[in-house]
Amino acid sequence: MKIKVNQKDLAKHINIAQKGISSRTTLQILDGILLEAHKDKLKLTGTDLEISIETYVNCEIEREGSIVVNSRIFGDIIKKLPDASIYIDVDNNNINIKCENSEFNILGNSSKEYPDLPIVLEHTTFQLPNDLFKSAIRQTVFATTQDETRPSLTGVLFEIIDSNISFVALDGYRLALRKLPIQSDVEIKIIIPGRALNEINKIVEDNESNMEIAAAPGHVVFNIGDTIVYSRLLEGQFFNYKEIIRKDHKTSAIVNKKAFQDSLERASLLAKEEKANLVKLSIIDGQILIKSNSEIGNVNEMIMLKPMEKI
């Protein structure tokens, strides 16, 4: 393999591929990024067998080929090189990297040892705007549980019914639900790991371009322009969240969102000092009283409510 590639472009795509690599892997080959040069593109692949990421960068190819290179070492080298053309030459697992006055020689591994990515044949496809996807994940993924004994709750439920997609996450204490209209007549119900969604959210640019999502038995594939992300799906039955969403409430109130958020964040400063981590809310005489107590002190906040007729 012998190629010429721009330093900034390569560094950007190394960073993307690294999001598929776990620091806890027990297989040495999975510490690496698979580099494949073919048809004026360099494909970089990173995987931990649960999440797999393929990302493509333009390059000039003198000789096609492939190699696996240690992700951390390769990434650190490329980031430190100047913003100029990089020349990479691979011969018998020996990797030569040149950029202006710098030259590195490092060892790689045969690409034949690298695991194959999942092949998705039968699948159901739909599209979502990048910006809406990012906001929906940001507003739900925080409510997933870290408890591995309840694996289905470590992910976010994607449910499409009647041209609406719902993103649902819960952990036994919190429930987060975001519903969006979608131009699709498919019906689907899948659970995607929270970690995969967090990594995808770091890759996706916040714009109105569409991403394509393909769901197949056991896997889901996100096509994000020059990057493709594969993730396994979580098995098991998701909690029937519709049963715990109340339609009737004894108490309802309208409050300024920004003021409420700021007050909660201030009250949480002391709540963090206690194991109970409690912030208490009381609605009295057209006000919300927010309190928190700990050994080092207490905090009291008050926010005026808005009249209910403004709903």
N, C-alpha and C positions, 0 to 999 in steps of 0.2 A: 504494500500500500504506500502510495506517495502522493501527497496532496499539498495545496496551498490554501489557507483559510484566514479570514480576518480575525484578529485577536478579540475584539469586543463581541463579535457575533458568536465566536466559539465559547467565550466565557459565559455568555448569557445562556447558551443551550446546555453547557455543562451543569450550571446551577439548576436548570430544569430537570435534567436527567437524575441528578443527585437526590431529588425529592422522592424517588422511588427506591432508594437504597436505605436499608435499616442498619443502625449501628449495632443491633443485637444479633446480626446474622451469624450462624455457626459455619456457613460455607464460605471459604475464602474467595471463590470465584464471584460471589455476590457482592463483595466489596468493590468490585470493578465496574467500569462502564464499558459496554461493548461499542466499539467504533467500527462502522461499516461504510466504506466509500464506494458509491455506485451511481452512475448517471448524474454527475455534477452535484451530488448531494452527499453530505456526511451525516449518517444516521447515528445518533447516540442513544443507547438503551440502558436504563437502570431498573433493577427489579429486586424485590425481596420475596417474590413468589405470591404475595398477596396484592401488591400494587406493582404495576409495570408501566414504565413511561418510555415512549419513543419520541424523539424530537429531531427535526431535520434542519441543517444549516447549509447554505450554499457554499460551494468550494470549487477549486480547480483541481481536477484529478489527472495526474500523470500515469498512475498505476492503481487500479482498483484492488481492494483487499479488505481485511478485517483483523481486529486485534482487541483483546480485553486489557484495559489499563486500570491500575488502582485509582479509584475515584478521588480520594483525598489528595494524593500526591499530584495527580494530573491536574486537578482543579486548582490547587495552590500554585503550580508552575504557571499555568495559563493566565491566572489572575495577576500575577506579578510581572508578566512580560509587558513591554510597551505596546501602545496602540498602533500596531503595524501588521504586516502580513506574517503569518506563521507557516513554516514549512515542516511537515511531519513525514518522516520516511521510516517505514517498518520493514525489517528484514529478519526473518527467523526469530520472531518475538522480541527483537531488539528495536526499541523506539528511539529515533533521533528527532529532536525538536530544536528548530533554529528560528530565531527572531532577532533581526538586526545583529547586535554584538553578543547575543546570548545563545548558548548551545547546551542542551541537556541530552543525556543518554540514559534511558531507564528500561527496565525489563517489563514485558507484558506477558500475557497468557494467551494460549490458543483460543480462538473463538469457538472451536468445536466443543469446548468444555462448558460453554455458556448455555443455560437452559432455554428451551424454546418458549416463546410467549404463547398464551392461549389463542387458539384459532376459533373465531366466532363466525359460525355459518348461519344458522337460523336465528333471526333476531327481529325485534320490534324497534322501530326507529321513530324518534321525535326530535324537535328542535326547540331551543330556548335562547332568548337574547342573553348575552354574557352578563350585562349589568343586572338583569333581574335574577339570574342564577346566583350571582355573587351575593346580592342582598338577601335572598331567600336562605342561602346556606349560613350566612353570618347571623341571621336572626333565629336559626334553629339549632345548629350543630352544638352550640354551647350547652344545650340541655341533654345531650347524650350522656349515658353513664360510663364510668371507667371500670365498672364491676364486670369482670370477664365471666362470672357465673350466670349472667343474664346477657348472652351474646347479642340477641336481637335488639337490645336497647342500647348497644354501643354504636348503633348506626342511625341513619335518618331514613324514615319511610318516604318513598316517592310513590304517590298514588294518583293515577289519572282516571277520572270518571267524568263523563258528560262535559268534555272539553274544558275541564278544570284540573290543574295539578296541585296537589297538596304536599307540602314538606312538613313532616311531623317528627319531633324528637321528644323523648321523656326519660326521666331517670328515677321515677318513684316520688320525687318531690316537686319537679317542675314539668310543665308541658309547654312546648313551643310549636305553634302551628302557623304556617304561611300558605295562603291559597292564591293561585294566579290563574287567569284564563290562558288557555293554550289552543293554538290552531292545530288540533289533531283529533282524530276520531278513534285513536287507539285507547284501550283500557289496560292498565298495567298496575302492578303492586309489587315493588321491590324494596329491599333494605340495603342501603349502601353504607359501608363502614365510615364512621366519622373521620378517621385519620385520612382516608382517601379523599374525602370532600374538602378537608382542610388543606391538603396539598394541592388539589385542583384549584382551589380558590386563590392560592398564591401564584398560580401560573396564568390564570385567565385575566385578560385585560378588561378594565371596567369601561366597556363601550357597548354599542347597540348591535354589534355583529352577532350572528347566531352560532351557537355550538350545536353539534349533532350528538345525540345520545342514543346508543344502541344497546338494548337489553336482550340478553340471551340466557339460556339456562345456566345458572352458576356464575355468570359474569356480566359486567356492564362496561361499555367502551365509550369514552368521551373523545370526540374529534374536535380539537381546538386549533384549527388552522394548520400550522406546521408541527403541532404536537398531538400525540395520541396517548391517552391514559387508559389502561386496563385495570379493572379492580374486580376482585371476587365479590360476590354477593353474600350477605349474611343469611344463614338458614334459620328456620324457626318461625313461629307465629308472632307477629307484632301485637302489642297490647291493643285492645279495642278502645282506642282513645275517644271515640265519639260518645261512649257511655259516661265519661267523666267530665265532659263539657256541659255545664249547666245552661239551660235556656232561661230559667227564672232565677232572679237574685233578690235577696232581702234588702241589700244595700247597693246602690249605684251612685257613682260620682263622676264628674268631669273635672279634670285638673290639667293645668298647663304641663305639657310633656317635659319640656326643658327644665322647668323649675322643680318638678317632681324628681327627675333623674339626678339633678345636681344635689338635692337634699338627701336622697338615698346614698349617693356616693360619699357625702360628708359624714353621714351617720355610720356608714360602713367602716370608716377609719378606726373607730373605737370598737366596733363589733368584731373586727378581725383579731383583736387582742384576747378574745374569749373563745373557749372551745365551742360554746353554744352558737356563737356567730349570729346573734339575733338582732334584728331591727324591728321594733314594734310600731304599728300604725293604728291610729284611732281617728275615727271621723266624728267630730263633735261641732255642733253649731256652725255648719258651713265651712269647716276647716279640716284639714288633715294634719294631725299631730304625729310627728316622727320622733321616736326616742330610741336611744341605745345606751346601755350601761356596761361598764367594765370596771376592773379593779383600779384602773388609773384615772377614771373619771366618767362623765356622762355627756350626752349631747341631746339637745332638744331643737327640733325644727317645726315650723308652722307654715302651711301653704293654704291660701284661700281657694275654695272650690268655685267653679262656675255654675250658674243656674242650669238646672236640668233641661229647661225648655229650649236650650240652645242645641240640643242633640239633633 
